[in-house]
Amino acid sequence: MSDKRTVPGRAQRGRGTPTKPRGISMPLFYALLVLIAIGGAIVLLSNTATPRTNTQAGATGSGQIVSSIPLESLPTRGQASAPVTVIEFADYQCPACGVFATTLEPAIIKDYIDTGKVKMVFHDFPLSQHKNAVPAAEAARCAGDQGAYWPMHDLLFAKQAEWENSAPPADLFAGYAQQLKLDRGAFEQCTNGRTHQQSIQAAYQASVKAGINQTPTFVVDGKAYDYNQLRGAIDAALAAKK
């Protein structure tokens, strides 16, 4: 619930009639009141509890974060025996998630995942302001039904600018499935039937319950980090395992 704030600059007289400062015409005075009211409304709206996206400053490296979703049920990249687990809470339509996936993640995969040091779990957190985030998550999971979750994951982020504002993106996603040489008919049956909708919604609710407030957020040993902190967090976790 938003805090109710008193709009500054309003004095009261009589039956709530605003007092006009001397030297200001009435039309200008009322115009100023309207601007103040609009400014106050913007401040109130900016303080709502909508999960943030694309902002890296909120992940602090403190506190314990645990998802109620069993990690073994989520898409995982890397060896099951890897000593360090990284959970990525992400939204396919989030621009910052796209930046990580296309520019930073390849080095993480090469240095840590391919070497058996880390396994990375992808935890869906499709934010409500991104209309195509859930369909994209469904596309990835439907591709996963044919053994191609990660190829679709990578392709969705690589082509994010192509589909993010598409209404609807179903044909594009089916085209990606075909590009990956999947059974397009089975893929479309999965996406059109919303086969994975409930599990994606459950992942979203678990993210909220865990206190995740932005995407992407990376959790290592129960602590949250942004992508600029991720490599250091992994190195610290690996050192602690020795």
C-alpha positions in Angstrom: 0.0 0.0 0.0 1.5 3.3 -1.0 2.1 6.0 1.6 -0.3 8.9 1.3 1.7 12.1 1.0 0.7 15.7 1.4 1.4 17.7 -1.7 3.8 20.6 -0.8 2.8 24.2 -1.5 -0.9 23.9 -0.6 -2.2 26.1 2.2 -5.9 26.0 3.3 -8.4 28.7 4.0 -12.1 28.7 4.6 -13.6 25.6 2.9 -10.3 24.4 1.4 -9.8 27.2 -1.1 -6.1 27.6 -1.8 -4.5 30.8 -0.8 -3.0 32.7 -3.8 0.4 34.1 -3.2 0.6 37.8 -3.8 1.9 38.9 -7.2 0.7 35.8 -9.1 -2.3 35.8 -11.4 -5.1 33.3 -10.7 -4.6 31.3 -13.9 -0.9 31.0 -13.3 -1.5 30.1 -9.7 -3.9 27.3 -10.6 -1.5 26.0 -13.3 1.2 25.8 -10.7 -1.1 23.8 -8.4 -1.9 21.3 -11.3 1.9 20.8 -11.9 2.5 20.2 -8.2 -0.4 17.7 -8.1 1.0 15.8 -11.1 4.5 15.8 -9.6 3.1 14.3 -6.4 1.2 11.6 -8.3 4.4 10.6 -10.1 6.3 10.3 -6.8 3.6 8.1 -5.4 3.5 5.9 -8.4 7.2 5.5 -8.4 7.1 4.1 -4.9 4.8 1.1 -5.7 6.0 -2.4 -5.0 6.3 -3.5 -8.7 9.4 -5.6 -9.1 12.2 -3.6 -10.6 13.9 -4.6 -13.9 17.1 -3.6 -15.6 18.5 -2.0 -12.4 21.6 -3.6 -10.9 22.0 -1.7 -7.7 19.4 -3.5 -5.6 21.2 -6.9 -5.4 23.3 -6.5 -2.2 25.2 -9.7 -1.5 23.5 -9.9 1.9 20.7 -12.0 3.3 19.6 -15.5 2.5 17.5 -16.3 -0.6 15.8 -19.6 -1.0 13.3 -20.6 -3.7 10.4 -22.8 -2.8 10.7 -24.4 -6.3 12.9 -27.6 -6.2 16.0 -26.7 -8.2 16.2 -30.1 -9.8 12.9 -29.3 -11.6 14.4 -26.2 -13.2 16.6 -25.9 -16.4 20.2 -26.4 -15.4 23.4 -25.9 -17.3 26.5 -27.7 -16.2 27.4 -30.9 -14.3 25.2 -32.0 -11.4 28.3 -32.6 -9.3 29.6 -29.0 -9.7 30.6 -27.7 -6.3 28.9 -24.3 -6.8 25.3 -23.6 -7.8 24.3 -20.3 -9.3 20.6 -19.5 -9.6 19.7 -16.9 -12.2 16.3 -15.2 -11.6 15.6 -13.7 -15.0 13.0 -12.5 -17.5 13.4 -13.2 -21.2 12.2 -9.7 -22.1 14.4 -7.9 -19.6 17.1 -5.9 -21.5 19.7 -6.3 -18.8 19.1 -10.1 -18.9 19.7 -9.9 -22.6 23.0 -8.1 -22.0 24.2 -10.7 -19.6 23.2 -13.6 -21.8 24.8 -12.3 -24.9 27.9 -10.5 -23.6 28.9 -11.9 -20.2 27.4 -15.4 -19.9 29.6 -17.0 -22.6 32.7 -16.3 -20.5 31.0 -17.6 -17.4 30.1 -20.8 -19.3 33.7 -21.2 -20.6 35.5 -20.5 -17.3 33.2 -22.1 -14.8 30.4 -24.3 -16.3 32.4 -26.1 -19.0 35.2 -26.8 -16.4 32.8 -28.4 -14.0 33.1 -25.8 -11.3 29.6 -24.3 -11.5 26.1 -25.4 -12.5 23.7 -22.6 -13.4 20.0 -22.9 -12.8 17.6 -20.7 -14.7 14.7 -19.5 -12.5 11.9 -17.8 -14.5 10.8 -14.4 -13.1 8.7 -12.9 -15.9 7.7 -9.4 -14.8 4.2 -8.3 -15.5 5.3 -5.2 -17.4 6.8 -7.4 -20.1 3.9 -8.7 -22.1 6.0 -11.3 -24.1 8.1 -12.6 -21.1 5.7 -15.5 -20.3 5.3 -16.6 -23.9 9.1 -16.5 -24.3 9.5 -18.6 -21.1 6.9 -21.0 -22.5 8.8 -21.2 -25.8 12.0 -22.1 -24.0 10.3 -24.8 -21.9 8.5 -26.2 -24.9 11.8 -26.4 -26.7 13.1 -28.1 -23.6 10.5 -30.9 -24.1 12.5 -31.7 -27.2 15.9 -31.5 -25.5 16.7 -28.0 -26.7 16.0 -25.7 -23.8 19.4 -24.0 -23.8 19.6 -23.5 -27.6 16.2 -21.8 -27.4 17.2 -19.9 -24.3 20.3 -18.5 -26.2 18.4 -17.8 -29.4 15.6 -15.9 -27.5 18.1 -13.6 -25.9 20.1 -13.2 -29.1 16.9 -12.2 -30.9 15.3 -10.3 -28.1 15.0 -7.1 -30.1 13.1 -8.9 -32.8 10.3 -10.4 -30.7 10.0 -8.2 -27.6 7.4 -5.9 -29.1 5.8 -8.4 -31.4 2.0 -9.0 -30.9 1.8 -11.9 -30.6 5.3 -13.5 -30.9 4.0 -17.0 -31.5 5.0 -17.2 -35.2 8.5 -15.9 -34.5 9.0 -18.5 -31.7 7.7 -21.3 -34.0 10.2 -20.1 -36.6 13.0 -20.3 -34.0 11.9 -23.9 -33.2 12.1 -24.7 -36.9 15.6 -23.0 -37.1 16.7 -25.3 -34.2 15.3 -28.3 -36.2 12.6 -29.1 -33.7 9.3 -30.6 -34.5 7.4 -27.4 -35.2 4.0 -29.1 -34.9 4.8 -30.5 -31.4 6.3 -27.2 -30.4 3.2 -25.2 -31.4 0.9 -27.7 -29.7 2.9 -27.1 -26.5 2.9 -23.3 -26.7 -0.7 -22.9 -27.9 -1.8 -25.3 -25.2 0.0 -23.3 -22.5 1.5 -26.5 -21.3 4.0 -24.8 -19.0 2.0 -21.8 -17.9 1.3 -23.1 -14.4 4.9 -24.0 -13.7 6.2 -20.6 -14.9 3.6 -18.8 -12.8 4.7 -20.9 -9.8 8.3 -19.8 -10.5 7.2 -16.2 -10.6 5.4 -16.5 -7.2 8.4 -18.3 -5.7 10.7 -15.4 -6.9 8.4 -12.8 -5.2 8.3 -14.9 -2.0 12.1 -15.2 -2.0 12.4 -11.4 -2.1 13.8 -11.0 -5.6 13.0 -7.5 -6.8 14.9 -7.1 -10.0 16.1 -9.0 -13.0 18.6 -10.5 -13.5 19.5 -11.5 -9.9 22.1 -14.2 -9.3 22.0 -16.2 -6.1 25.2 -17.9 -4.9 25.2 -19.7 -1.5 21.9 -18.0 -0.6 23.1 -14.4 -1.3 22.1 -12.2 -4.2 24.4 -10.5 -6.6 24.2 -8.5 -9.8 26.0 -9.6 -12.9 29.0 -7.3 -12.3 29.5 -9.1 -8.9 28.9 -12.6 -10.2 32.4 -13.7 -11.1 33.7 -12.5 -7.7 30.9 -14.3 -5.9 31.7 -17.5 -7.8 35.4 -17.3 -7.0 34.7 -16.7 -3.3 32.3 -19.7 -3.2 34.8 -21.9 -4.9 37.6 -20.8 -2.5 35.3 -21.7 0.4 34.8 -25.2 -0.9 38.5 -26.0 -0.8 
